[in-house]
Amino acid sequence: MTQATPHDKKVKRIAAAYWGRGYDVTAAISGYDRPKPIRGRIPDVVAIRGKTTKIVEVETSRTFRGHKDQRDILRDYAAGRRRTWFRVTRVKES
């Protein structure tokens, strides 16, 4: 079994936190159903409870610059929907 990356550990912690608060969670890591593509992009975590949707993207220092287009697409998607929020969090790589 391979060692989980800091990125994957952070995604798992965020997904578990939303799940613990009663959200239905999909996440782009093992152990969770994979999120559906949003405008062709797969977010790291999508959490839904009632009519509220949270979209989370986890970035490392290596991916932050290169994934700007993905963040922009997800941010625009969330901005165009009621009760949908998007956030980005960064994680340090060991």
N, C-alpha and C positions, 0 to 999 in steps of 0.2 A: 504494500500500500504506500502511496506517495504521501509526502508531507504536505499538509495544507499550506498554501501561501498566506501571507498576511492579508491580502485582498479577500481570499475566500473565507478566512476566519472572520473578518469584519462583516462580510455579506451574511454569513451564518448567524452572527450575533444580532444584526439588525433584523433579519427575518424572524429569529426566535423571539425577539422583543415585541415585534408587532403581533406575532402569533399569540404570545402571552397576554396581550391586551385585547384578544378576541377578533383579530383581523383574519380573513382568509388570505393566506400568503403564498405567492409563487416566487421562486428565486432561481437565479442562474448558477446553482451549485447542486451537488448531489444531495439527496435527501428531500428535495422539494420538487414539485412540478415546475417545469420551465415556464417563465412568463411568455405570453403571446407577444409577437412582434408589434411594436408601435411604429408605424411609418417605416417599417423595414428594419428597425433596431430592437435588440433585446435588452431591456433594462436589467440591472442586477437584482432588484427587489420590486415587486408590486404587491401592495397590501390593500385589501378592500374590506370595509366594514360598513354595511348599509349602503348609503349613497356616497360615502367618502372613499377616495382613492389616494394612496400615497405611492409615489414612484421615487425610488432611490437609486442613485448611481454612485458606486464606490470607485475612486480613482487613486492611483499611486503616483509618485513623482514621475515615473516613467510614462504613464498613460495619460496624465493630465493634459498635456499639450496636444497630443495626437487624437484625443477623443472629444475635442471641443465641438465638432459637428454633431456627434451623438448627443451631447448634453444640450445643445441648442435645439435639436429636434424634439427631445423629450420635454424640455422646458416649454417650447411653443405648444406642444400637444396639451400639456397640463394647463397652460394659460388659457387655452380655448375651451376648457370644460369646467363646469361648475363643480365645486367640492373636490377638485383634483389638485394635488400639490406635488411639486417636484423638488427634490433636494439632492445636493452633491455632498459627499463626505470624502475626505482624503485619509489615507492610511499610510504610515511610514513602512517602508520595506526594511527588513532586517539586514 
